[in-house]
């Protein structure tokens, strides 16, 4: 096992991801300025854990979802960094979007009557 880092009370938990998900995670780490994969996963998972605690303690899924929204809002600065760093990378490499090998490109299609 590797050298212990961070809070001594933290325990490692295995997470299985496919190759494409790992590529996305690596770009999040790079562009979000996380210290590594574990740091990114922990920071992105904490809002869901906090929301789960609220839902279980209050018996209300709605209160849990409300808490999730508040916790996600706290990540806004991190997402702003990801957006800025991703844009700088795309511009430097003359790409329209960051290519992630094996990850399908997402396209949004609206119904004819829908308002964007």
N, C-alpha and C positions, 0 to 999 in steps of 0.2 A: 504494500500500500504506500501511497505517496506521502509526502511531508504534510503534516497537519497545518492548516491555515485558518484564519478567521476565528470565529467564536468556538471555544473548546467544547461548548455544549451542543454544537451542531453535529448531526450525524449524516453520513452520505446515504442517499437514496438513489437507486438505479432508475433511470428513465430510458425506455426504449423509443428510439426515433429512427425513421427510415433515412436513407441517404439524402433525399431531397429536403427533409425537415432539418437535418443536421446542417446542410448548406444554408438554409434560411437562418437558422440559429447562429451560425458563424457570421453571416452578414449583419444580423442584429447586434452581435457582440462588437463587431468592428465599428459599425456606424453608430451604435448607441453608447459607445465608450464604456462598455461593461468590462469588468476585470477578467472575465472568462465565461465559459458556458454555464457553469454552476451559478455564478452571480446573476447572469441574465435570467436563467430559469427561475431562480429564487425570487428576483424582483418582479418578474412577470406573473408568478404564481401567487404571491402574497395577497393581492387584492381578492382573488377567489377564496383563499383560505379565511381571510377576514370576513368576507361575506358569508361563508359557511358557518362561522362561529355565531354571527348575528342571527342567521336563520335558525340555527339549532337552539340558541338561547332564548329567542323570542317566540319561536314556533311560527314565524311568518316568513315565507319565501319572498314576499314583496319587500319586507324590510331588509332581507339579505341582498336582494337585487339593488335596492337603493344604496346600501353600503358599498356594493361592488362598484357602482357608478362613481361614488365619491372617491373610492380608492384608486380607480382607473384615472380619474381626473388628476390625481397627484403624479401620475406617470407622464403627464403632458410635456414637461420639460425634457424628459428622456426621448419621447417621440419627436419633439421638435429638433433635438440633436440628430436623431436618426434621419429625419427628413433633410436637414441641412447637409449632413455629411454624405448622404446618398446622392443628393443633387450635385455636390461638388465632385464626387467620384464619376457620376454620369457625364458631367461636362468635361472633366479631364480626359475621360476615355472616349468621348464623342458618342455616347450611347443615349438612346431615348429612355431606356429603362435598364436597370441592372439585370443582366442575364444570369440566371441560376440554372445551371445544367440539369436537365431532367425535371425541373419544376415548370408545370404548364403555366403559360401566361394567362392572366385573368382578364377577361373582357366583360364589360357590363353592357347588357342590351336591355333597353327599356321597351315596354309595350308601346304601340303607337299612341295611345291615349295618355300615357304616363307623363308626368311633369318631372323634369330633372332638377 
